[in-house]
């Protein structure tokens, strides 16, 4: 049963790698055009408004509607677009055509079928700024550091100190992707316990952040493709929705953590650590060593479900310095070649193609005499 709320607005941000050129670097303009046309045709019916973009090789569908999270018709619309665009990608012999589509048949919603999903349902405020973050060549846990800084670190977000509506803190819902369980931490009183978990981003991922009075503040995608498919099928390339202002962190407080170059898992073949680079749309393509990992941010004002914008938030010389530092870190890590810590640790490499190499040599190992 899907309940349609007439009072609340839902933002659905759904992404998939359905084919790119050349290699894993960027989405083809014809694919973007087709997806935008299909969403436009659905406006006034299933959805209110839409916007299509990409980061690297991932096609990003942004939709607003009044149908709530996990709505069958909204997810089916996204699935049809991904399938149609994957067929186009195959016809053009694009690389990795249909890579993130792990099934041929739609099963009610796209969760567990390959695409990444972040959704958020809320009552519109008098003014409602929303920031949508989209990353390529990394995993869902990449958002952990940034969400902590936005909603729990007063050195990043002074609103935690001086805004009475933020002063009581926030609640972080953390998902354990291995054991399929969740837990909530209240901050600031449980900050140290929160950090004990989210400091291991390959397993523990922040899914939602709420203000303590229940106001939704952030939502992320937590899909791990390798755990869904049981094999390596590419990195997860997460997305995130963050509301700002009016009792939530200011837009500048939300963006400030990205001025620090953070090392994330992913990059080449999903098997390396690399620095996450904030870029504008014009630079949202992954080239050097299929990277470095990229993140874009589009900012909108929400007006009766309409998307007013976008603002290209990282298309700003204020981020030139962090981009330079990212390149320096990329040089340092690349110098390690196939050695850790550039290459992921062995437990994480279990979800890459290294297991194929290990099987080939399994019988050649000999016991060492005591």
N, C-alpha and C positions, 0 to 999 in steps of 0.2 A: 504494500500500500504506500503510495507516494502522496504526501499532503502538500498542497499548493498554498503557500502563504501569500495573501494579498498585501500584507503590511510590510514585510521585509524584502530586502534585495539580496540576491545571491550573486557573488562573483565566482565564476568557474574558470580556472586557468588549467588547461589540459594540453600536454605536449607529447610529441612522439618523434622519433627519428624514422622517417619513412623513405629516406633516400637523399643523397646529396652529391655535390660535385665540387671540384674533383676530389675523390676520396671522401674523407670525413670532414671537409672544411666548411661548407656552407650550403644552405637550402637554395634550390633553383628558383629564380623569380617567377617562372610559370606555375610552380607549385604554390607559391604564396598567393598568386593571383587567383588560382582556382579555389583555394581554401577560403579566401576573402569573399569571393562571389557566392559560394555555397552558404556561408554564414549570413551574408547580407540577405539572401533569399529567405532565411529563417526568421529574420527580424520582424516583429509584429505578430509572430506566432509563438513558437517555442521560446524564443529569446527576445530581449528588449534591444540590446545593442551588442556590438562585437568589434574586435580588432584582431588582426593577424600580424604576426611578426616571426622572427627567428633569432636564435643565437647559435652560432656554429651550424651544425647539421640538424638542429631540432626545430621542427615546425611547432609554433606556439599559437594556441587558440584561446582568446580571451572573450568571455561571454558574460553578460548580465541577464538575470531573469528573476522571477518570483517563485520558483519551483522548489527551492531548498537544495541542500546538498544531496548528492547521490541520486539525482533525479534520472529516471530511466530514459526519458525522451531527450534530455540534454546530453547525456552520455552517448546515447545512440547516434545523435547528430554528429558529435565529435568522431565517433567510430566510423561513420559513413564517410566523413571527410578524409580521415586518415586512410581508409581503404581506397577511396577514389584517387587520392594523391599518390599512394603507393603504386597503384596501377600505372599512373602517369610516369612515376619514377622508373618503373620497369620498362616501359615503352621507350624511355630515353636512355636506358642502360645506366642509370645513376647508381652510385655506389651504395650498397647496403639497403637496397629498396625493400621496404616493408620490415626493416630490422626489428623495430619495437612492437610489431603486431604478432603476438604469440599464439593467436587463435584465428580461425576462419569464421567463427560464429559469435555474434554478440550475445552476452549472457546476463544482461540486466544493467550492468555498469562496467566501465572500462578498468576498474581496479582489479588487479590480478591478471590483466590481459596484455600488459606491456606498457601502455602510456602512463606518464606521470600526471598526478592530479593534486591540485591544491584548491580548496573551495572555502568560501566564507559567507555565512548568512548573517545579516545584521539589519537593524533599523537605522535608516539614514538620519544623520545628525543635520543640524542647520548648515554645516559645511563639513564635507567628508573627504579629505584627501586620502588616496590609497596608492601605495607603491607596490608594483609588481616586479619581482626579481626573477630572472631566468638565467640559469648557468649551463655551461657545456663542458664536458670532459671532467666531471667530478661526480660525487655521490651525495645523497640526501643529508648526511651528517655534516656537510660543509657549512650548513646554515647555523650549526650549534653556537659557534663562537660569536657570530654576528648578533644572533638573537639574545644571547646573554648580555652582550655589551649594550644593546638597545634598551632592554627591559630590566636589567639588574645591576648595572654598573653606573654609579652616580658620577664617576669621572668622565664617562661618555655622555650620559644623559642627566644634566643638572635638574631636569624636571622631576626626577625622583626625590630631590631635596626640596625644591621650591614650589612645585605644583601640588596643592592640597589633594587633587584628584588622583595623583600618582604616588603620593607619599606612602601609602599603605603597601605598595608593591604589587606584584603580579604572580599569577599561578602558571607554571610551566607543565604541560602534559608531555611526558617523555615516553616514547615507544621503544621496546626491546624487539629489534627486528629478528633476532634469532629465536627467541622463546614466544613471540607473538603475544606480548603482554604490555600493559601500560601502567604508568604511575604518575601522580601529580606532586609537584614540589611547590611550596609557597615561599616566595622571596619577599623580604631579605632573610627571614628567619631560618630558611633551609638552604641557603646559598651553597654552603660547603658540600652538603649532600648532593645537591643538583650537579655541582661541578665534578664530583666523584664519578658520575655516570656519563654526562655529556662530553667529558674529556676523552671518551672512547667513541668517536663519531662513526666508526664502521659498524657499531652494534646499536648504540643508544642515540636516538634521534628525537629532537624536539618537534612535535607535531602541531601543537597549538600553544598560544599564549593568551591568557585572559586577564583582565583586571580583576581584582578580588570581588568586585560587585557583579561579575559575570560578563562584562563587556568584552567581546571578542577583539583581540588586537593583532594576532598573527596566525597564519595557517601555512603549512608546508606540504610538499609531496614526500612520502616516505617509501615509495616503491623501490625495491631492490630487484633489478631484472634477473640477476644470477640466482637469487633465492626463489624467484617465481619459476624460471625456466629450468633450473637444475643444471645449468651450464652457462659459460660466458657468452653473452650476446650483446656486449657493449656496456658502457657505463650508464649510470642512471639519469644524469643531467637534471638536477632537481629544479623545482620552481617554488616560489614563496610569495604570499600576499601579506602586506603589512599596512594597517591603518595608522594614521598619524593625526596629531594635534588634538585639541579639545579634551584634555585629560589623558592623552596618550603621548608618547614621545613626539617631539616636533619633527618635521621632515628632515631638518638638518641633523637631528639626533639619530634618526634612523639611518641616514647615509654615512654618518661619521665613522663607524667601524670599518668601512671599506677603504679608508685612507691608510690602513695598515695592511701590509702584504702578509697574508696567511697561507700556510702550506696546507694543501688538501690532497686527497687521494684521487687518482684518475689519470689524466693526461694520456700519453701514448699507450694504446692498447688497454686502457683502463688499469694499467699495472705499475704506475709510477706516482710518486709524490711530486707536486709542483705548486708554484704560487698562483693564487687566484687573482686575475687581472680585471678590474672594473673598466669597462669600455663603453663608448657610445655605439649606437646602432651601426654606424659606418664601419666600425672595427669589429663587429660581431662575427668574425670568422676565425677559425682555428688553423694556423699554418705551421708555425715552428714546432717540430716534433708533435704535430697534430695539436698544437696549443699555443702558449700555455693555457690552462683552464681559464675560461672567460665568464664574466657575469655582466648582464645589462640590467638596467632598472628603468621602467616606464612609470611615470607618475600621472595619475588621473584625479580629477574631481568627479564625484558621483552626484548626479542630479536626476532624481526620479528614475534611477537605473541607467541613465545615459552616461557614457564615458566622455567626459570633457577633457580632451588632451589628444595624444600624450605629450608629456615633457620627457625628453631624453636626458635623464638625470646625471649620467656619468659622462655625457658629452660636454666636458667642462675642464678647462686648464687646471682647475683646483686638484684634479686627479692625475696630472702629468707626473708629479713626483712619485706617487705610489706606482704608477706604471713603469717608471724608470727603475725603481727598487725591485719590482717584480722581474724585470729583465735581468738584473744583476743576480737575483736568487736563482733564476732559471739557468744562468751560466754556471753557477756553483753546483747546482744539482746535476746538471747534464754532465759535468766533469766526472761524476761517479759512474757513468755508463750503466752496466747491468748490476752494479753493487747497491746493496742497501746503504743508506736510507732512501736513495732515489727510487730504487725498485721497492715495491711494497713488501712487507714482511711475509714470511711463508704462509701464515694462517690466512692472510688475505689473498695470496696468490692461488689458494685452492679454488677460487672462483674465477680464475682466468684460464687461458689456454696452456699454462705451464703444466697442468695435470696430464695433458696429452704427451708431453715430453717425458714426464716421470714414468708413465706406463711403458714407454718404449724401452727404458733402461731398468725396469723393475727386476727382471730376472738376472741381471748381470752383477747385482750386489752380492758380495760374499761376506760371511761372518768373520769378525776379527778374533783370532784365538786369544784366550785369556792367558 
